[in-house]
Amino acid sequence: MKIAAYHVGLGLITFSMVTGCVVADDGSLGDEDTAEGAEALGGNPDPCATGTLPNFTSAQLTEVGASESYTRSYQWIDSICPASGQDRATTIVDFPVPSYYQHQIPETYSFTVQPSFWSSSSTSWSGASQAMSDCANTRMATRVQRWDSATGQFVQLTYKEQAGAWVWDNPITGRGHCSTPAFLYYHENYGTAQQVATAKYRVRTWAKQSDDSHATVWITGAHTGL
């Protein structure tokens, strides 16, 4: 049940629930973050955040079924933020979670990234070559990290680079389409029998269209179950 949604400029933040690396200049995901104070929790949405500050920090994903999403539109990434010298292409979202076992067992969280990629397809062999090239140049990269309170750093859980995959609907006639990339990752928050692994997750992502401009990205974190 969606309970609130509002716009901030060209970015949309949606809150919903069922119950009740340092960034390189080109926008790529670089090396892991070094020591970063726990106070770096973001706050209000900032589509032009710089350095390792998040563009958005969600409310804590406490109840099973709770989810929060943040959308950063391509206008912020490609024109509005760079116009003021804030040209970080990577979008960063933090998702705080309970720092203890609420039900005496580990809890699982999911993280998804859905970019708004352009469609690419062909109806005949005459257009297939360009469509296939556009598909291959449709790409994204996503890193999921967890905050390690012992070291005061974010550490990597997973990293994935993806590109569009061409699918032939009818190879005889040259009809086909691009299956654009998206991202989904699950993590069980288990550290030891007495302590969870983390009290905060971080998702870092960028997505580029075939012409090297950026796509809008929709990032969601959810408390999926016990």
C-alpha positions in Angstrom: 0.0 0.0 0.0 1.7 3.2 -1.1 1.5 5.8 1.6 3.3 8.8 0.3 4.9 10.2 -2.9 6.3 13.5 -3.8 8.5 15.2 -6.3 11.7 17.1 -5.6 12.5 18.9 -8.8 12.9 16.1 -11.4 13.5 13.4 -8.9 10.7 11.3 -7.5 10.9 9.7 -4.0 8.2 7.1 -3.2 7.7 5.5 0.3 5.7 2.4 0.5 5.2 -0.6 2.8 2.9 -3.5 3.2 2.3 -3.3 6.9 1.4 -0.2 8.9 34.5 3.3 -4.1 35.1 6.5 -4.6 33.5 7.8 -7.8 35.7 8.4 -10.8 35.3 11.5 -12.9 33.7 9.6 -15.7 30.9 8.3 -13.4 32.3 4.8 -13.1 32.3 2.9 -9.8 35.9 3.1 -8.5 37.6 1.6 -5.5 35.8 0.9 -2.2 35.0 3.8 0.1 37.6 4.4 2.8 36.7 5.3 6.4 33.5 7.3 6.4 31.8 8.6 9.5 28.6 7.0 10.5 27.1 10.5 10.5 27.1 10.4 6.7 23.5 9.3 6.5 22.3 11.8 3.9 19.0 13.2 5.0 16.8 15.1 2.6 17.1 14.0 -1.0 20.0 15.6 -2.9 20.1 14.7 -6.6 23.4 16.6 -6.9 25.2 15.1 -4.0 29.0 14.9 -4.4 31.9 12.8 -3.1 30.6 9.8 -1.2 27.5 11.4 0.2 24.2 9.6 -0.7 21.6 11.2 -2.9 19.0 9.8 -0.6 18.8 7.9 2.7 15.7 5.9 3.3 13.8 5.4 6.5 14.8 2.2 8.3 13.5 -0.9 6.7 12.1 -2.3 9.9 9.0 -4.4 9.2 8.8 -7.3 6.8 7.4 -6.0 3.6 8.6 -2.5 4.0 10.2 -0.9 1.0 11.5 2.4 -0.2 12.5 3.7 -3.6 14.4 6.7 -5.0 14.4 7.9 -8.6 17.2 10.1 -10.0 16.3 11.3 -13.4 18.7 11.7 -16.3 18.1 15.5 -16.4 19.9 15.8 -13.0 22.7 13.6 -14.1 23.4 15.0 -17.5 22.6 18.7 -17.3 21.3 20.2 -14.1 24.0 19.0 -11.7 26.9 19.4 -14.1 25.8 22.9 -14.8 26.7 23.8 -11.2 29.9 21.7 -11.2 28.4 18.7 -9.4 29.0 16.1 -12.1 28.9 12.8 -10.2 27.1 10.4 -12.5 26.9 7.6 -9.9 23.7 7.6 -7.8 24.1 6.5 -4.2 21.2 5.4 -1.9 21.6 4.3 1.7 19.1 1.9 3.3 19.3 1.7 7.2 18.1 -1.6 8.7 17.7 -2.8 12.4 21.0 -3.3 14.1 19.8 -6.3 16.0 17.9 -9.6 15.4 14.3 -8.6 15.8 13.0 -12.2 15.6 16.1 -14.0 16.8 16.9 -15.1 13.3 18.6 -13.3 10.3 16.4 -11.1 8.1 16.7 -10.8 4.4 16.7 -7.6 2.2 16.5 -7.1 -1.5 17.9 -4.3 -3.7 16.8 -3.6 -7.2 17.9 -1.1 -9.9 15.6 -0.5 -12.9 17.0 2.0 -15.4 14.7 3.7 -18.0 16.6 2.4 -21.0 15.5 3.2 -24.6 14.0 0.3 -26.5 16.0 -1.2 -29.4 14.6 -3.5 -32.0 14.6 -4.4 -35.7 11.9 -5.6 -38.0 14.2 -6.6 -40.8 17.9 -7.2 -41.6 18.3 -3.7 -42.9 18.0 -2.3 -39.3 19.4 -5.2 -37.4 23.0 -4.1 -37.3 22.4 -0.7 -35.8 19.8 -2.0 -33.3 22.3 -4.7 -32.2 25.0 -2.1 -31.7 22.7 0.1 -29.7 21.8 -2.9 -27.5 25.4 -3.8 -26.8 26.1 -0.1 -25.9 23.2 0.0 -23.4 25.0 -0.7 -20.1 24.9 -0.3 -16.3 27.0 -1.1 -13.3 25.8 -1.6 -9.7 27.6 -2.1 -6.4 26.0 -3.1 -3.1 27.9 -2.5 0.1 27.3 -2.8 3.8 28.5 -0.6 6.6 31.1 -2.3 8.8 31.0 -0.6 12.2 34.2 -2.4 13.3 36.3 -0.8 10.6 34.2 2.4 9.9 34.0 1.5 6.2 31.6 0.4 3.6 32.6 -3.1 2.3 31.5 -4.7 -0.9 28.8 -7.4 -1.0 28.5 -7.6 -4.8 29.4 -5.8 -8.0 27.9 -6.3 -11.4 28.5 -4.8 -14.8 25.8 -5.5 -17.4 25.0 -4.7 -21.0 21.9 -5.3 -23.2 21.5 -8.7 -24.7 20.1 -9.1 -28.2 17.2 -11.6 -28.6 16.2 -12.9 -32.1 12.4 -13.1 -32.5 12.8 -14.3 -36.1 16.4 -14.6 -37.3 15.3 -15.5 -40.8 13.6 -12.1 -41.3 16.0 -10.1 -39.1 13.4 -9.3 -36.5 14.7 -9.0 -32.9 14.8 -6.9 -29.8 17.1 -5.8 -27.0 16.7 -7.2 -23.5 17.9 -4.3 -21.4 19.7 -4.9 -18.2 18.3 -4.5 -14.7 19.7 -5.5 -11.2 18.4 -7.6 -8.3 20.3 -8.7 -5.2 19.3 -10.4 -1.9 21.3 -10.4 1.3 20.7 -12.2 4.6 21.8 -9.9 7.3 23.8 -12.4 9.4 27.1 -11.6 11.1 27.3 -13.9 14.2 24.8 -15.7 16.3 24.6 -12.6 18.5 25.1 -9.8 16.0 23.8 -8.7 12.5 26.3 -8.0 9.8 25.3 -4.4 9.2 22.9 -1.6 10.2 23.1 0.1 6.8 23.2 -1.0 3.1 24.5 1.2 0.3 23.6 0.9 -3.4 25.7 2.7 -6.0 24.8 2.6 -9.6 25.0 4.3 -13.0 23.3 3.4 -16.3 24.1 4.7 -19.8 22.1 4.8 -23.0 23.5 3.7 -26.4 24.6 7.3 -27.1 26.5 7.6 -23.9 24.0 9.8 -22.2 22.6 8.6 -18.8 19.4 6.8 -18.1 17.0 7.6 -15.2 17.5 5.1 -12.4 14.9 3.7 -10.0 16.5 2.2 -6.9 14.5 0.1 -4.4 15.4 -1.5 -1.1 13.0 -3.9 0.6 12.7 -6.0 3.8 11.7 -9.2 2.1 11.4 -11.7 4.9 12.9 -13.7 7.8 
